[in-house]
Amino acid sequence: MMLILVLLAVFLIINWSALSQETTVNLVYTEITAPLGIIVVVAFAAIIALLMIYTIWQQASVVMEIRQAHKEARIARQAAEDADKSRITELGKDMRARMDQLEALMVAKTEELNKFMKERGDQQDRELALLRDQLKEEQTAQRNAVSERLLDIDKKVSNVLPATEGEVKDEKKKKELFGELF
């Protein structure tokens, strides 16, 4: 556009003498006498001024729309960030609550397992003590039975076998000492 304006200005300057001659111009409802070049230049300047005003108005409305869109985008971005923050906070709270539930469940299960293990250990200790007592009783009974059996065998063997020389001497000494008691 600037190039066209410069070319028109050069054309007007070169042809100014022809354009400045007065002529009669018919304006449909009236007729006037004026230089035709000046009327064309004024009309052209008026059109250019209107186009410039229209262009400035268009750009101003575009700038306003851009500002409005930027403002809405900033508000939407802020809302999205707030939503993300609240969602992250909510997820954090939910995660903490779940972790607390899991910890409570693990503590309860651990306590339950400890209680079961203690009860089982106590039960096994009681059973072991019972078995130990039974084993001692059986050992005592077996010892007594073996002792009695050995005494029986010893009596039978001592009755059947002749006395040793040492036993005979001991018997004689006892008889001498205690005399008639034996």
DATAGI-V89703 format. One record per backbone hydrogen bond with DSSP energy under -0.5 kcal/mol. NH is the residue of the N-H (numbers start at 1). CO is the residue of the C=O. E is the energy in kcal/mol with one decimal. If there is no record, write none. Layout:
nh->(NH	NH)
co->(CO	CO)
e->(E	E)
//
This chain:
nh->(5	6	7	8	9	10	11	12	13	14	15	16	19	20	21	23	25	25	27	27	29	32	34	34	36	37	38	39	40	41	42	43	44	45	46	47	48	49	50	51	52	53	54	55	56	57	58	59	60	61	62	63	64	65	66	67	68	69	70	71	72	73	74	75	76	77	78	79	80	81	82	83	84	85	86	87	88	89	90	91	92	93	94	95	96	97	98	99	100	101	102	103	104	105	106	107	108	109	110	111	112	113	114	115	116	117	118	119	120	121	122	123	124	125	126	127	128	129	130	131	132	133	134	135	136	137	138	139	140	141	142	143	144	145	146	147	148	149	150	151	152	153	154	155	156	157	158	159	160	161	168	169	170	171	172	173	174	175	176	177	178	179	181	182)
co->(1	2	3	4	5	6	7	8	9	10	11	13	15	16	18	34	23	32	25	30	27	25	23	32	21	19	19	35	36	37	38	39	40	41	42	43	44	45	46	47	48	49	50	51	52	53	54	55	56	57	58	59	60	61	62	63	64	65	66	67	68	69	70	71	72	73	74	75	76	77	78	79	80	81	82	83	84	85	86	87	88	89	90	91	92	93	94	95	96	97	98	99	100	101	102	103	104	105	106	107	108	109	110	111	112	113	114	115	116	117	118	119	120	121	122	123	124	125	126	127	128	129	130	131	132	133	134	135	136	137	138	139	140	141	142	143	144	145	146	147	148	149	150	151	152	153	154	155	156	157	164	165	166	167	168	169	170	171	172	173	174	175	178	179)
e->(-2.6	-2.5	-2.4	-2.6	-2.4	-2.4	-2.4	-2.6	-2.4	-2.4	-2.2	-0.9	-2.0	-2.0	-0.7	-2.2	-0.5	-3.5	-0.6	-3.3	-2.0	-2.5	-2.3	-0.6	-1.1	-1.8	-0.7	-1.7	-2.3	-2.7	-3.0	-2.6	-2.9	-2.9	-2.6	-2.5	-2.5	-2.8	-2.6	-2.7	-2.6	-2.6	-2.8	-2.7	-2.9	-2.8	-2.7	-2.8	-2.7	-2.5	-2.4	-2.9	-2.5	-2.5	-2.9	-2.8	-2.7	-3.1	-3.0	-2.7	-2.8	-2.7	-2.7	-2.5	-2.9	-3.0	-2.6	-2.8	-2.7	-2.8	-2.8	-2.8	-2.9	-3.1	-3.0	-2.8	-3.2	-3.0	-2.9	-3.0	-2.7	-2.7	-2.8	-2.9	-2.8	-2.7	-2.6	-2.7	-2.7	-2.4	-2.9	-2.9	-2.8	-2.7	-2.7	-2.7	-2.7	-2.8	-2.6	-2.8	-2.6	-2.8	-2.9	-2.7	-2.6	-3.0	-2.6	-2.8	-3.0	-2.7	-3.0	-2.6	-2.5	-2.6	-2.5	-2.6	-2.8	-2.6	-2.5	-2.6	-2.6	-2.7	-2.6	-2.7	-2.5	-2.5	-2.6	-2.8	-3.0	-2.7	-2.9	-3.0	-2.9	-2.7	-3.1	-3.4	-2.9	-2.5	-2.9	-2.6	-2.7	-2.8	-3.1	-2.7	-2.5	-2.9	-2.9	-2.1	-1.6	-2.8	-2.1	-2.1	-2.2	-2.3	-2.2	-2.5	-2.2	-2.3	-2.4	-2.6	-3.0	-1.5	-1.3	-1.0)
//
